[in-house]
Amino acid sequence: MRDTRDLEERIAELFADRLQIEVPAADVDLFAAGIVDSLMFVKLLASLEEHFSIRVSFEELEIDDFRSLRQIASFVAAKQAGAPKPRRVSSTSSSHPAP
């Protein structure tokens, strides 16, 4: 498994080279800062899949995994290691009983 800082640097380079975006720091919230919007997110996913030879299914997409370079690096490292991502339980499921 790659060092997380190395992955952060490689992902920052991917942002600069492929998306023409300079990310100021590894822990900046990319969505809150307006760096990444929905269209850019799709481009980011495609670039990550191509560059790191990973596949991200719709079921495993969690926006919190992509909020910062640090979180993206952790996600990519887990994907490369083949670690299954734990499923999150929706908090709304318990508030709506089954018919």
C-alpha positions as CSV (number, residue, x, y, z in Angstrom):
1,M,0.0,0.0,0.0
2,R,1.2,3.5,-0.8
3,D,2.0,6.0,1.7
4,T,-0.9,8.4,2.3
5,R,1.1,11.5,1.8
6,D,2.5,10.2,-1.5
7,L,-1.1,9.5,-2.6
8,E,-2.2,13.0,-1.5
9,E,0.6,14.5,-3.6
10,R,-0.3,12.4,-6.6
11,I,-4.0,13.3,-6.3
12,A,-3.0,17.0,-6.0
13,E,-1.0,16.6,-9.3
14,L,-4.1,14.9,-10.9
15,F,-6.2,17.9,-9.9
16,A,-3.6,20.3,-11.4
17,D,-2.9,18.3,-14.6
18,R,-6.3,16.9,-15.5
19,L,-8.8,19.2,-13.8
20,Q,-6.8,22.5,-13.9
21,I,-7.4,23.0,-10.2
22,E,-4.9,23.9,-7.5
23,V,-5.9,22.5,-4.2
24,P,-4.5,24.7,-1.4
25,A,-4.1,22.0,1.3
26,A,-4.7,18.3,1.9
27,D,-7.5,19.0,4.5
28,V,-9.5,21.7,2.7
29,D,-13.1,20.7,2.2
30,L,-13.3,20.8,-1.6
31,F,-17.1,21.2,-1.7
32,A,-17.5,23.8,1.0
33,A,-14.6,25.8,-0.5
34,G,-16.3,25.7,-4.0
35,I,-13.3,24.0,-5.5
36,V,-15.4,21.0,-6.7
37,D,-19.0,21.1,-7.9
38,S,-21.1,18.2,-9.3
39,L,-19.7,18.3,-12.8
40,M,-16.1,18.5,-11.5
41,F,-16.9,15.6,-9.1
42,V,-17.8,13.4,-12.1
43,K,-14.6,14.4,-13.9
44,L,-12.6,13.7,-10.7
45,L,-14.1,10.2,-10.3
46,A,-13.3,9.4,-14.0
47,S,-9.7,10.7,-13.5
48,L,-9.2,8.7,-10.3
49,E,-10.5,5.5,-11.9
50,E,-8.2,6.0,-14.9
51,H,-5.1,7.1,-13.1
52,F,-5.2,4.7,-10.2
53,S,-6.8,1.7,-12.1
54,I,-9.7,1.5,-9.7
55,R,-13.5,1.2,-10.2
56,V,-16.0,3.1,-8.0
57,S,-19.5,1.8,-8.0
58,F,-22.5,3.9,-7.4
59,E,-23.3,2.0,-4.2
60,E,-20.0,2.9,-2.6
61,L,-20.1,6.6,-3.4
62,E,-20.1,8.6,-0.2
63,I,-19.5,12.3,-0.6
64,D,-17.6,12.4,2.7
65,D,-14.9,10.1,1.1
66,F,-14.2,12.9,-1.4
67,R,-14.3,16.1,0.7
68,S,-10.5,16.6,0.9
69,L,-7.3,15.3,-0.7
70,R,-6.6,13.4,2.5
71,Q,-10.0,11.6,2.4
72,I,-9.6,10.9,-1.3
73,A,-6.2,9.4,-0.7
74,S,-7.6,7.2,2.1
75,F,-10.4,6.0,-0.2
76,V,-8.0,5.3,-3.1
77,A,-5.6,3.4,-0.8
78,A,-8.4,1.3,0.5
79,K,-9.6,0.6,-3.1
80,Q,-6.1,-0.4,-4.2
81,A,-5.7,-2.7,-1.2
82,G,-9.0,-4.3,-2.1
83,A,-10.6,-3.5,1.3
84,P,-14.3,-3.6,1.2
85,K,-16.0,-0.4,2.2
86,P,-18.5,-0.8,5.1
87,R,-22.1,-0.1,4.2
88,R,-23.6,2.8,5.9
89,V,-27.1,2.5,7.4
90,S,-29.5,5.3,6.5
91,S,-30.9,7.0,9.5
92,T,-34.2,7.5,7.7
93,S,-34.9,3.8,7.5
94,S,-35.8,3.5,11.2
95,S,-38.2,6.5,11.1
96,H,-40.4,5.1,8.3
97,P,-41.8,1.7,9.2
98,A,-42.4,-0.8,6.5
99,P,-46.0,-1.0,5.2
